[in-house]
């Protein structure tokens, strides 16, 4: 039977079933808590709102967003971002949940047999601009639509 706490006044009797339910809940809470000494393992998703620090120095946990975008600006893989094609070879990545500081971004072309290069520039805690350029044999550099992959790392 699930534990349902009831307000008791000093001197009220406690039924044995109420006592047993309360003690079962105490044991369950002791066994299920995460902050006890020892190595705990959490299986499944864990959602934490706000910043989390690690260790005595209080190092903040970093957030990582990675994805792949098509030449049209459509998201092929990844989550936690949207992409807009601005013009030929120019894209804007938006992060609905901003990083707490300017993130670091690395990007590369997804087209394996192409001579394109990518430039990735953080614009704010919630936005990165991506520019893709075609380099032809005559050393011309022209903006060109192309798929790309990226990883953004920053403080949560």
N, C-alpha and C positions, 0 to 999 in steps of 0.2 A: 504494500500500500504506500503511495507517495506521501512524503512528509508534508503536513499542512500545519504551520505554526499557529498556535492559539495563545492568546494573552491569558496569563494566569496571575492571580493575586497571591500575595504571601498567605500561606495557610491552605490554599486550594489543593485538593487531591489531584494527583497525576495518575491517569489510568495506565496500566502496564503496556497497552498497545501504543499509547502516546509516547511513553518513555522509549519503547523499543524502536518506534519510527524515528524519534529524534536521534537516538544513538546510531542507528543505521545511516542516517544522513551525515552525522559527524564523521563516521568512518569513511563514507564515500567521499566527502570533501577532503579529508586528509589524504586519501589515496589518489585523488584526481588533481590535486593542486600542482602547479608547475614550479613554484618557487621553493620547493624543499631542496635540501642538499642532495647531491648526487647528479647523475647524468639523466636528464629527462629527454624523451623523444616525443615530438608532437607529430602525429600522423594526420594528414588532411590539411585543409586551408586554415590559416591563422590571419585574422584581420586585426591590425593595430592602428588606432587613430592617433595622429600626432607623431612626434619624433621619438626614436628609440636610441638609447646610448648603450655602448658596450664597454665593459671593463671599468676600472677605477679612474681612468683618464677621461671617461665620458665621450669616447669617439662616437660620432653620429653614424648611423647606418646609411649606406648609400642606396639610391634607387637606380635601377637599370631599365631602360626601355630600348627594345630592339625591334626592327621591322624591315620589311621589304616593300617597295613601292613600284608600281608600273610606270611606264613612260607617260601615261595619261594622268598620273597622280592618284590612282586608285590603290588602296591598301591591299597588298597581296598576302602579307603575313605580319603578325604582331598585333599588339593592342596597347591602349594607353595613349594613343595619338591619333590625329587626323592629318591629312595632307591635302594641299591645294596646289594645283599647277598654276603658276602666275603668268608665265609666258614661255616661249621656247627654251627648254633646258633649265628653267627656274621654278623651284618648288618651295613651299613653306610648310614646315612641320609644326603643328600646334599640340601642346600638351595641356589638356583640360585641368589636370592637377599639376600646378607649377612646381618646379624644384625650388628649394629654399635659397639657392644661389645659382649663379650662371653655370650651366652644366658643361661638361666636356662632350664633344661629339666626334665620331669617326664615321666616315662613309666611303663606300666604294661602288663601282659600277657592277651591276649584276649581269650584264651582257658579256659573256666569256670571250667572244671573238671580236671584240670591238676595241677601238683605239681612243675611247673616251676617258676623260679624267673628271673627278668630282671635287668640288670645294664645298665645305660645310662650315657655316658660321653661326654660332649662337647669337641671337638678337636680344633675347631676354630670358628670364627664368621659365618662360612658357612657349618659346618660339625659336626655331632654327631655320635658317635659309640654306637651301641646297642648290648648287649650280652645277650643271653637267655641260662639259665642253667636248667637242669633237676636235681632235688634232689630226689634220690631214698631212700627207707626205710633203706638201709645200710649206709646212710650218704655219698654216693658217689655223686659227683657233676660233671656232664658232659655237655658239650655244646650240645644244641638240637635246631633244627629248630622248630620254633613255631610262630604263629601270635602274634602281639603285637599292642598296642595303645600307643600314646604319645601326649604330649603337650609341645611345646617349647615357652618360653616367653623371650623377650629381647627388647632392645631399637631399634626402627626403624632406 
